[in-house]
Amino acid sequence: MKINDVSRLQGLQSYKNSISKVQNQEIKKAQVDKVEFSQAAQEKISVDKEKRIQALKEQIQNGTYKVDSEKIADKLLSNWNKGIEE
């Protein structure tokens, strides 16, 4: 019995091609967009954050901080609904 080597090689080549396509697709799926802030932007964010925290601390100490009950209720309901959907 004679084995046709050409057909075996063609089958092997098509298998290799299909494997490489799958690997390329997996690599593309694994790539994720990424955002990086510059040092200047990070410093500005940090300064703004500290100012906001300081303002909130002062409001709490002075007794002028007002809690927005509607925002709290909306967040509670939103989180509750997320928990039900999962």
Residue pairs with C-beta under 8 A, 6 or more apart in sequence:
37 45
56 65
59 65
